[in-house]
Amino acid sequence: MTPRPDALCRHCLLPVGRRGFARTVNGEGCQFCCYGCCIAHQVKSGSGDASEAAWFLVRLGVGSFLSMNIMLFSLLVYAGAFAGADRRVLPTIQLLLWGLATPAVVILGEPFLRETWVQARHGRLTSSALIVLGSLAAYAYSTLAMFQPGGHLYFDTASMVLMLFTLGRYLEAAGRARASRDLAPLLAAESELATVVEGVQEQRRPVREVRAGMLIRVMPGERIPVDGLIVEGRSHTDEAVITGESRQVAKGIGAAVLAGSINLDGPLLIRSSGAGGESRWAQICRSVRDALRQSSRTQRIADRLVGAFVPIVLALAALTLVYWGQRLPLEQAMLTALSVLVVACPCAVGLAAPMAHSLGIGQLARHGCLVRSPGALEALAGTRLIAFDKTGTLTLGRPKLVDVTSDGVGEEEVLARLAGLERHSEHGLAHAIAMAAMVRGLDPIVAEDVQIVPGRGLRGVVHGEAVAAGSAAFMYELGWQLPSALSVRAEEMASSGHSVVFFGWSENASAGRARAALSFDDTPLPEAGATIDALRSLGLRVTLLSGDHAGAAARVAATVGVDEWQAGLLPEAKRAALDRYRSHHGAIAMVGDGLNDGPGLACADVGIAVGSATDLARETADLVLPVDGLWLLPWVVGRARAVRSTILANLAWAFGYNLIALTCAVLGLLQPILAAAVMAGSSLLVVLNSLRLERLPGPSYPSSLQSSAAAQAASELPLREQGQRRELALLKAPS
Amino acid sequence: MTYYALLFLAGFAGSFHCIGMCGGFACGLGADPRGARATSVRHVLYNTGRLATYCFLGTLAGGLGQAICSSLGLRSNQGTPFLSASLDVGQRALAVMAGLLMIIMALSFFGLRGWHRATSSFGGSTLVNSLRSLLRTPGHAAPLAFGVLNGFLPCPLVYAMVAQAASTFDVLSGCLTMAVFGLGTFPAMLAMGGLGRLLAPRWRQSGVRLAGGFILALGLITLSRGVVPMAGGHGLHHLWHIA
């Protein structure tokens, strides 16, 4: 079995790569990126009877038994325990050592030998080749030396090198699995099984086989495998995987549930609303898998270096052997060369970037931020300038009533009548009016015979009298009078970027006239200002690129504290502006809502979409923040920088460690066993250094906003619910 | 010889402590369906594996002690520990450290649970879980492998003994220290296959206390080697007889 190189390791979720191999564990075909992951996975999953895992542990245990005994006797021999009178037992001890070492080398060395062989057939040399060559040379030399009186034996070197590398790989794999802990629920979508109910029968089937309309049973504690509606049962669910917000949501019959959320406390029967492979969860899963599968630029460079390393080390070992062979006894020269082989095994370099990456991606994912391209984090860390789109990104994207100017009537009357009329409209302003009426506790006055005049406004009848709302032009068309006080105010508001609606009615069958001018504004998000401040304190330049007219852009820019802005930009112009910025500031990021500014997001070095509800497969952003997740942006930037500095530190460590150790080895200052321990230590260092990322703090909502946000949430609850319902509808529609 | 006898006794008494964790394993290893002979082979192999690990740890610890002393330019004292006349500074420092470690471990046997938990929870649970699968695997290799890995399970008793082995500053003595201790645990652990369940918990408790006492004594002696000025064989012999 040869695995696909683009598959992910079953254990640590890193790409399998060319070193990967396949094994059957508990009757299931698994792919692993390295020998260590194979061990660690089997140790972890070794609960089955007579599983391969058990056999594997048996091998490991017997291998340790043999090599520990070899080490023990060898140490005793070195320490001179058999000197003097006990000298005559030495040949027997040597024979015993050989008897122990032969099976030990076979048992412990087989996986390394197999890897070397498989790779060699493809014409590649890997670090395993170094280990195999080193330990076999020590073994062969010692076997020959047994026939020479007084010859030194290095069976302990042969077996301990193999033992230490096995141990090192195991520890490394255990650490990597920990790094991918946050990713596991995201990647589960592809391997998840759903309990499909057909009549009285229940069947476990892969999620991708689930079609719309099927009934699925979900027990408490299980993950809900598909989007759907609850048909039976009630429970709480946790939608953290999808929304990034871990909280319990009560669900009853008829409620919509999201694939990927966890059913917390009651059995549920769900009718699937779409194919299993189409849920947002499945899309997230595919997208994360793609991001993990490709290697970033840094990693590609590191891999290329490692590829070149192995032949160089072989040559270096040969040179060392020749050099020291002329000055020292052969066996010492050989030991030195052996140390060179063992110490130059560049395992840690290959680990430097992927582990920090998957940790970073996993942590962002836990807070609902989705990384879609492998280089996104590194690119974001190097970004000096962030450009924002306005509508829906820095603003709510929903207009809000900010001003009512009335002429001879009360504001409340205006709103009550207008709300009744606008009930029949789907226009964005209609929601704003309904909200305003609701906040003031007004009952809408029912309107009849409502007609919508596209692009103008709408008209209807209230208590037998005509009412109309719309633009100034609409009022003129109706032949209604427009009081000058209203039109002056309206011009003022329009010039500062507000949308204005006139509203009027007729009285006592006379011709109607406009009685109020209402101004609407797209309000900036409450967290926008704090976010921009935080970004600026991270040393980033912030700019606003808006397609809206200058007045609106200027006001929003002033409110949120952006000094630089450009307005009235068509998508093409936005792109040109980004290119201009790029030539001045290097890498740039663009933040948008993912709906209107796809081209801009695609053109920036890092495209960031906030609360994107579009189909992920068509999403052009490299990074997708959750709905209402703008405030996470500074944290994401900080995290990206941490990931990049961890990768650089890892590379510095790994290369530095290797080079120093290599120098020591070439100079003959390092024993082979110590060299093997040093190498295992280097992998471990890289793993531990990467795991430090885990300890960085999570995002915290700007404290200055917490109290105002609570008030806002209370007043805006209905709207938010509407918004969420709209998102659900989008999620469910397979596009 | 008194020294090794004390170690053996510590191992023997300590194996009542082992019954808690490792004894469970020994019971789990159970009987071989092929008869009593195969069963005893199974248990001997398991204990041999354990002994091998202990010896290895002892050798390493002893070697480490020896290496530290000789790298400080000091000649190590070969032969029986304790009875050597003089100790140098490096050995003294090591002896103090080892002694303190042993005393701390011993106190954990007398009910200082915090320490006990700190020493036994470290990385143990994963290993224990994965080891369970070995218990049911047929063949002779499995119990041996099981014993070897079992030997690495975190255990305050073993830690204390390893500290003792390190303070001998000698490879052979380190190995022997752990070997004798391991042999001391043999009788109880071998018996566990059969009569483990019959032993009253009260007995076990007093066994654990006894083991704690032995380790405390060993720890105090080791500590005194480092602390007591001019610690020749004289003062030690004195302590020896008290122990």
Interface residues (C-beta under 8 A of the other chain):
Chain A: V43 K44 G46 S47 G48 D49 A50 S51 A53 A54 W55 L57 V58 R59 L60 G61 V62 S64 F65 M68 N69 M71 L72 L75 L76 Y78 A79 A81
Chain B: G49 A52 T53 C55 F56 T59 L60 G63 Q66 T126 N129 S130 L131 R132 S133 L134 R136 T137 P138 G139 A141 A142 L144 A145 F146 G147 V148 L149 D170 V171 L172 C175
